[in-house]
Amino acid sequence: MAAVSLWAVVLLVLLPGLILQSDGTHLSVALAVQGVVLVHTGVALVRVLTATRVQLVALGFWVFAYIWLGLAPLAQLATDAFPWSYRADEGTALTAVAVIELGLLAHSAGTAVAARRERTRAARSAACSPGLVERLLSRRLAPWRLLSLCGLALVLAVLLVPGQPGGLSAYFTSRQALREAGSADGSGDAFLSVLRSWCLSVPALWALLGLLHVPRAPGGDRLLRAARHLLLPLLLALNVVVNNPVSKPRFWFGTIVLTLLFAMPRLCRPRAFRVIAATLITTVLLVFPYSDYFRYSDREQFTVVSLSAQFTTNGDYDAFQQVQTGIDFARGQGFSPQDVLGPVLFAVPRSVWPDKPGDTGIALAEYAGYDFVNLSAPLWIESYLWAGPPAVAAVFFLLGAVGRRLDDVHHRLRDRAGTLATLLVPALAFYQMIFLRGSLLGIVGPLALLVTVPLLITTPTARAPRLVPSAPPTAPTRPAQLPATGGPT
């Protein structure tokens, strides 16, 4: 009760009070309804932070919802100030708040339905076989597949990093410099540049995670141990190059750090989870707005401003304004159900599919008349533009149900070393924040890699013993003992 009370005071009283303390608050119906959204997201986040079970996927969702769709819109509606120049009327603002709350309610309903099914399943567990999600997440790391991935990641680095204009130094200059170097390589295709970047980053991440957590046979495995000693320093260095916070988006770098932390069994316990979660919220509120310092080569002077000023002037918090813009856009253009095929078939080139749907964030930016078009498109407005409120309700109900299922399976498999659950669920939980912010067309490619690569380096549990003949099928495994490398923590 003490923890619940403390978090409730901080999330529902202290932080909103800091935002609303300024003079000249612009009172409106939308602001009053936004208070409901804030309470909903705050209460849900309190429940996650004080639960007796670790819920990583729920944490990622509700941290995003509370900050980007709870606090930030509260500041924007209270001051009638927004990051970008487009202004919607009062009716549009109220509709935007209602659409956001509809998605949150649908997510909560999906979570509740999945939780009820989990309780039913637990009551008759002896008669139930594992479902598809549990069978997938029960897959275990296959040592020789993992070593193949390590070799592939290093080969890609040798082939692609030196050949890029700017070479190795481009990765430590800025994201802008890296993007410009990619466009200057003569290909003239931005898609190829992005694909090359993620084909370096994602395999490097999974190779490192796999080496850190591949189970060791009880009798030992000299070849695997020797390979680990040789490859681990190389992969640490590779990740410093291709996954550093200078050349990669902050959301991606944060996903890597949190995945590394929560993949450790000792840190994925309720007490440690609460400490890391509290640190995460503090970091997102106080550090995240300033962590884009290295995005551009020409850097502005570093200045610290209030939380309310960040929410109303920083384009990182444009989610609510983009929802408003999208609602006005839909009034003039109508809904486009066929646009859902764009993210699903993202790999189809436009030369083959000339009418392929475009990026929603870019479309909204062009509609609003901005010169800068690389903007977000939250999942709320993406789904709204497909088919209106019914699409929002369906998408978020499914998202809530799947998220709860992932958390439940992760909890059951938390003590099984080397399973896909201990590695993939933390990665999905925090990449989810990128997914929610959008646009979908720009992030489904990395998401597909993030899911596909670990599936390729794991095998079903029943087949895993074949990879280490000396291991008895029923013998317990324990995490590998690693050399002291000074790697990321």
Buried (B, 14 or more C-beta within 10 A) or exposed (E): EEEEEEBBEBBBEEBBEBBBEEEEBEEBEBBEBBBEBBBBBBBBBBBBBBBEEBBBBBBBBBBBBBBBBBBBBBBBBBBBBBBBEBBBEEEBBBBBBBBBBBBBBBBBBBBEBBBEBBEEBEEEEEEEEBEEBBBBBBBBBBBEBBBBBBEBBBEBBEEBBEEBBBEEEBBBBBBBBBBBBBBEBEEEEEEEBBBBBBBBBBBBBBBBBBBBBBBBBBEEBEEBBEBBEEBBEBBBEBBBBBBBBBBBBBBBBBBBBBBBBBBBBEBBEEEBBBEBBEEBBEEBBEEBBEBBEBBEEEEEEEEEEEBBBBBBBBBBBBBBBBBBBBBBBBEEEEEBEEBBEBBEEBEEEEEEEEEBBBBBBBBBBBBBEBEEEEBBBBBBBBBBBBBBBEBBBBBBBEBBBBBBBBBBBBBBBBEBBBBBBBBBBBBBBBBBBBBBBBBBBBBBBBBBBBBEBBEBBBBEBEEBBEBBEEBEEEEEBEBBEBEEEEBBE
